[in-house]
Amino acid sequence: MVEEAVKSSLGLNWLLIFSGPYPSGQYILVVVDEHSRYPEVEIVHSTSAKVVIPRLQGIFARQGFPKVLKSDNGPPFQSQEFADFANACGFKHRRITPLWPEANGNVERFMGTLNKFVRVCVSGNRNWKSELNQFLMQYRATPHSSTKISPFEALTGRKMSFGLPDIPKSDQAPVSDSIVNNDAMSKTKMKAYADQRRHTSESSLKPGNHVLAKQPKLNKLTPPFDPDPYTVIEKKGSMVTAERDGRCLTRNSSFFRPIKNAVMLEDEEEYEAPQASSPESSIPAAPELVSSPESSLPSAPDITLVPVTPRRNPPRSTRSVLPQKMKDYVMSKPK
């Protein structure tokens, strides 16, 4: 069932992210197919929905409408205009967990390669905009480390023709089967490595639990967690939504710390202040002094002081015989 779902979703689940701003004030809009890793790159001057939507329409004109479009929580993706665009195109828009880029890892990994390409061009005094298409062609034709197949071949079912001779293989397995097997093995290894490195464990948070939320460090005295507790209202996988005073906060489960033996104010009984007493009654009465005869007092025992002689270490003996390791030396007394 999983393999059939992956095969049928090739080219239908896309990941979207922005990179920038660059020194020129421009941004890079990146859209990557989740399974084939095929990238689409557009240079934009703004991140508003009015600028993003026409560029997405151009990408959809080449690749078709997706079923799911996953993005971060940027301003253009939270507008009503983008929601209307998603309804008109018929795809489901999903926003990842805030401040958790691992949820959009495939496109984040491509962003590292793209930013490295831009830095290399700038350091070599080359125009990265004019060489962007050549970079994309080479990336799309190179086998991916996870799928072992180039993004172009994984998306279209054929190898890209870029001037090099190619020998076809008759016993080659279907592209979709290779993608499923290689991608599953690669993700399993990466997940095991990440879990071991981070010492991860299953989250025990449940709706109704009281938690503390991690907060940004403003100075050296800022505590790592907000002292005002939140209440968990929803948990979806590793994404947890907590609420406090009508404000909802959605983060990964690692951003919350459960409060043990939490006592909320609404569960406490009303505190009754003690009634004020009169000044006279507040002063305790002085106890009566009872005299006792002198004979009742115990007599001090007789103490005899004994002189203690100081401790002296015995005189240090000088060795007249040389040690074994110095027998081959000849020692003579100085004249």
C-alpha positions as CSV (number, residue, x, y, z in Angstrom):
1,M,0.0,0.0,0.0
2,V,2.8,2.4,0.8
3,E,4.7,1.7,-2.4
4,E,1.5,2.2,-4.5
5,A,0.9,5.5,-2.7
6,V,4.4,6.7,-3.4
7,K,4.2,5.7,-7.0
8,S,0.9,7.5,-7.5
9,S,2.1,10.7,-5.7
10,L,5.2,11.3,-8.0
11,G,4.9,14.9,-9.1
12,L,1.9,15.6,-7.0
13,N,3.4,16.5,-3.6
14,W,5.5,19.7,-3.8
15,L,7.5,21.5,-1.1
16,L,7.8,25.3,-1.2
17,I,10.3,27.6,0.5
18,F,11.9,31.1,0.2
19,S,15.6,31.9,0.3
20,G,17.0,35.4,0.9
21,P,17.0,38.3,0.8
22,Y,20.2,38.5,-1.1
23,P,22.4,41.7,-1.3
24,S,20.4,42.8,-4.4
25,G,17.2,42.7,-2.4
26,Q,15.8,39.7,-4.3
27,Y,14.5,36.4,-3.1
28,I,14.6,32.9,-4.6
29,L,11.3,30.9,-4.6
30,V,12.1,27.2,-4.6
31,V,9.5,24.4,-5.3
32,V,10.7,20.8,-5.0
33,D,8.9,17.5,-5.7
34,E,8.8,15.5,-2.5
35,H,9.6,12.1,-4.0
36,S,11.6,12.8,-7.2
37,R,13.5,15.8,-5.7
38,Y,12.9,17.7,-9.0
39,P,13.5,21.5,-8.3
40,E,11.8,24.5,-9.8
41,V,13.5,27.9,-9.0
42,E,12.1,31.4,-9.6
43,I,13.7,34.8,-8.7
44,V,11.3,37.2,-7.2
45,H,11.5,40.8,-5.8
46,S,9.0,40.3,-3.0
47,T,7.4,37.5,-0.9
48,S,3.9,38.9,-1.1
49,A,1.1,36.7,-2.4
50,K,0.6,38.9,-5.4
51,V,4.1,38.1,-6.6
52,V,4.2,34.4,-5.5
53,I,0.9,33.3,-7.1
54,P,1.8,34.2,-10.8
55,R,5.1,32.4,-10.4
56,L,3.4,29.3,-9.0
57,Q,0.9,29.4,-11.9
58,G,3.9,29.2,-14.3
59,I,5.3,26.2,-12.5
60,F,1.9,24.5,-12.5
61,A,1.5,25.2,-16.2
62,R,4.7,23.0,-16.8
63,Q,4.1,20.4,-14.1
64,G,0.4,20.4,-13.5
65,F,-1.5,21.0,-10.3
66,P,-0.3,19.2,-7.2
67,K,-2.4,17.4,-4.7
68,V,-0.6,18.7,-1.7
69,L,1.6,21.8,-1.4
70,K,3.7,22.0,1.8
71,S,5.2,25.3,2.9
72,D,6.5,27.1,5.9
73,N,4.5,29.7,7.9
74,G,5.6,32.8,5.9
75,P,3.3,35.8,5.4
76,P,2.2,35.0,1.8
77,F,1.0,31.5,2.9
78,Q,-1.2,32.8,5.7
79,S,-3.2,35.3,3.5
80,Q,-6.7,34.8,2.4
81,E,-5.6,35.4,-1.2
82,F,-3.4,32.3,-1.2
83,A,-6.2,30.2,0.4
84,D,-8.5,31.3,-2.4
85,F,-5.8,30.4,-4.9
86,A,-5.4,26.9,-3.4
87,N,-9.2,26.3,-3.5
88,A,-9.3,27.4,-7.2
89,C,-6.5,25.1,-8.2
90,G,-7.8,22.2,-6.1
91,F,-4.8,21.4,-4.0
92,K,-4.4,21.1,-0.3
93,H,-2.1,23.6,1.4
94,R,-0.2,22.3,4.4
95,R,1.9,24.5,6.7
96,I,4.7,22.8,8.6
97,T,5.4,23.1,12.4
98,P,6.8,26.6,13.1
99,L,10.5,26.8,14.0
100,W,11.0,23.1,12.9
101,P,12.7,23.1,9.5
102,E,13.2,19.3,9.7
103,A,9.5,18.9,8.8
104,N,10.4,20.3,5.3
105,G,13.8,18.5,5.1
106,N,13.9,17.7,1.4
107,V,13.6,21.3,0.2
108,E,15.9,22.5,3.1
109,R,18.6,20.2,1.9
110,F,18.3,21.6,-1.7
111,M,18.5,25.1,-0.3
112,G,22.0,24.3,1.2
113,T,23.2,23.2,-2.3
114,L,21.7,26.3,-3.9
115,N,23.1,28.8,-1.4
116,K,26.5,27.2,-1.8
117,F,26.3,27.6,-5.6
118,V,25.5,31.3,-5.1
119,R,28.4,31.9,-2.7
120,V,30.8,30.2,-5.1
121,C,29.7,32.4,-8.0
122,V,29.9,35.6,-5.9
123,S,33.4,34.7,-4.6
124,G,34.5,34.1,-8.2
125,N,33.1,37.4,-9.5
126,R,30.6,35.6,-11.7
127,N,26.9,36.4,-12.3
128,W,25.0,33.6,-10.5
129,K,21.7,34.6,-12.2
130,S,23.0,33.9,-15.7
131,E,24.5,30.5,-14.5
132,L,21.4,29.4,-12.6
133,N,19.9,27.5,-15.5
134,Q,23.1,25.5,-16.0
135,F,23.3,24.7,-12.4
136,L,19.7,23.4,-12.4
137,M,20.3,21.3,-15.5
138,Q,23.3,19.6,-13.9
139,Y,21.4,19.1,-10.6
140,R,18.4,17.6,-12.3
141,A,20.5,15.2,-14.4
142,T,22.7,14.0,-11.4
143,P,21.5,10.9,-9.5
144,H,20.3,11.8,-6.1
145,S,22.0,10.3,-3.0
146,S,18.7,9.0,-1.6
147,T,16.8,7.7,-4.6
148,K,20.0,6.8,-6.7
149,I,18.1,8.2,-9.7
150,S,18.3,11.7,-11.2
151,P,15.4,13.9,-10.4
152,F,14.6,14.4,-14.1
153,E,14.4,10.6,-14.7
154,A,12.4,10.0,-11.6
155,L,9.8,12.6,-12.6
156,T,9.6,12.0,-16.4
157,G,10.6,8.3,-16.6
158,R,13.4,9.0,-19.0
159,K,17.0,10.2,-18.8
160,M,17.9,13.7,-19.6
161,S,19.8,14.2,-22.9
162,F,22.7,16.7,-22.2
163,G,25.4,15.8,-24.7
164,L,26.9,12.7,-23.2
165,P,26.5,9.2,-24.7
166,D,24.3,6.8,-22.8
167,I,24.0,3.0,-23.0
168,P,20.5,1.7,-22.3
169,K,20.1,-1.2,-19.9
170,S,17.6,-3.9,-20.8
171,D,17.3,-5.5,-17.3
172,Q,16.8,-2.2,-15.5
173,A,14.0,-2.1,-12.9
174,P,11.1,0.3,-13.3
175,V,12.0,3.8,-12.1
176,S,9.1,4.0,-9.6
177,D,10.2,0.7,-7.9
178,S,13.8,1.9,-7.5
179,I,12.7,5.2,-6.0
180,V,10.5,3.6,-3.4
181,N,13.2,1.1,-2.3
182,N,16.2,3.5,-2.3
183,D,14.3,6.3,-0.7
184,A,12.9,4.1,2.1
185,M,16.3,2.7,2.9
186,S,17.9,6.2,2.9
187,K,15.2,7.7,5.1
188,T,15.5,4.8,7.6
189,K,19.2,5.3,8.0
190,M,18.9,9.0,8.4
191,K,16.2,8.7,11.0
192,A,18.2,6.1,13.0
193,Y,21.2,8.4,12.9
194,A,19.2,11.5,13.9
195,D,17.4,9.7,16.7
196,Q,20.7,8.3,18.2
197,R,22.4,11.7,17.9
198,R,19.6,13.6,19.6
199,H,18.7,10.8,22.1
200,T,15.1,11.1,21.1
201,S,12.2,9.4,22.9
202,E,8.5,9.2,22.3
203,S,6.6,12.3,23.6
204,S,4.2,11.6,26.5
205,L,2.3,14.9,26.1
206,K,-1.5,14.6,25.9
207,P,-4.3,17.2,25.6
208,G,-5.0,18.7,29.0
209,N,-1.4,18.6,30.2
210,H,0.2,21.7,31.6
211,V,3.6,22.5,30.0
212,L,6.3,25.2,29.8
213,A,7.2,26.6,26.3
214,K,10.7,27.3,25.2
215,Q,11.3,31.0,24.6
216,P,14.1,33.0,22.7
217,K,17.1,34.0,24.8
218,L,17.1,37.9,25.0
219,N,20.0,38.2,27.5
220,K,22.0,36.1,29.9
221,L,19.3,36.3,32.5
222,T,16.5,35.0,30.3
223,P,15.3,31.5,31.4
224,P,15.2,28.9,28.7
225,F,11.4,28.3,29.3
226,D,8.6,30.7,29.8
227,P,7.5,30.5,33.5
228,D,3.8,31.0,32.6
229,P,2.4,27.5,31.8
230,Y,0.4,26.6,28.7
231,T,-2.3,23.9,28.4
232,V,-2.0,21.3,25.6
233,I,-5.2,21.3,23.4
234,E,-4.1,19.3,20.4
235,K,-1.4,16.8,19.4
236,K,-0.9,15.7,15.8
237,G,2.2,13.4,15.5
238,S,5.1,15.5,16.9
239,M,3.3,18.8,16.4
240,V,1.8,20.1,19.6
241,T,-0.6,23.0,20.0
242,A,-0.9,24.7,23.5
243,E,-3.1,27.6,24.7
244,R,-2.7,30.3,27.3
245,D,-5.1,33.2,27.8
246,G,-6.6,32.7,24.4
247,R,-3.2,32.6,22.6
248,C,-2.4,29.4,20.7
249,L,1.2,28.2,20.2
250,T,2.1,25.5,17.8
251,R,5.6,23.9,18.1
252,N,7.4,20.6,17.9
253,S,7.0,18.5,21.1
254,S,10.7,19.2,21.9
255,F,9.8,22.9,22.5
256,F,7.6,22.0,25.5
257,R,8.4,20.6,29.0
258,P,5.7,19.0,31.1
259,I,5.1,20.3,34.6
260,K,5.2,17.6,37.2
261,N,2.6,17.8,40.0
262,A,1.2,21.1,38.5
263,V,-1.3,22.9,40.7
264,M,-3.4,25.4,38.8
265,L,-5.1,28.3,40.5
266,E,-8.6,27.2,39.5
267,D,-8.1,23.9,41.3
268,E,-7.0,25.5,44.5
269,E,-9.4,26.3,47.3
270,E,-10.0,29.9,48.2
271,Y,-7.5,31.1,50.8
272,E,-9.0,32.5,53.9
273,A,-6.9,35.1,55.7
274,P,-6.7,34.7,59.5
275,Q,-8.8,37.2,61.4
276,A,-6.9,40.0,63.0
277,S,-6.6,39.7,66.8
278,S,-6.5,42.5,69.3
279,P,-3.1,44.0,70.1
280,E,-3.3,42.7,73.7
281,S,-4.0,39.1,72.8
282,S,-1.3,39.1,70.2
283,I,1.4,39.6,72.9
284,P,2.2,36.3,74.7
285,A,2.4,36.3,78.5
286,A,5.8,36.2,80.0
287,P,6.6,32.9,81.7
288,E,7.0,32.9,85.4
289,L,10.6,32.4,86.7
290,V,10.9,29.6,89.2
291,S,13.9,29.6,91.5
292,S,15.6,26.4,92.2
293,P,18.0,25.6,95.1
294,E,21.7,25.6,94.5
295,S,21.9,21.9,95.5
296,S,19.9,20.9,92.5
297,L,22.5,22.1,90.1
298,P,24.9,19.4,88.9
299,S,28.6,19.8,89.9
300,A,31.2,20.1,87.3
301,P,33.5,17.0,87.0
302,D,37.2,17.2,87.9
303,I,39.4,17.5,84.8
304,T,43.0,16.6,85.0
305,L,45.3,18.1,82.3
306,V,47.9,15.6,81.0
307,P,50.9,17.1,79.1
308,V,51.2,15.9,75.5
309,T,54.6,15.4,74.1
310,P,55.1,16.8,70.6
311,R,55.5,14.2,67.9
312,R,58.9,13.9,66.2
313,N,59.7,12.0,63.1
314,P,62.5,9.5,63.3
315,P,65.8,10.6,61.8
316,R,66.1,9.9,58.1
317,S,68.6,7.2,57.4
318,T,71.1,7.7,54.6
319,R,71.7,4.8,52.2
320,S,75.2,3.7,52.0
321,V,74.5,1.3,49.2
322,L,73.8,2.6,45.7
323,P,70.6,1.5,44.0
324,Q,70.6,-1.2,41.4
325,K,70.2,1.2,38.5
326,M,73.3,3.2,39.5
327,K,75.8,0.4,39.9
328,D,77.4,1.1,36.6
329,Y,78.3,4.7,37.7
330,V,81.6,5.5,39.5
331,M,81.1,8.1,42.1
332,S,84.0,9.9,43.9
333,K,84.0,12.4,46.7
334,P,84.8,15.9,45.8
335,K,88.2,17.1,46.7
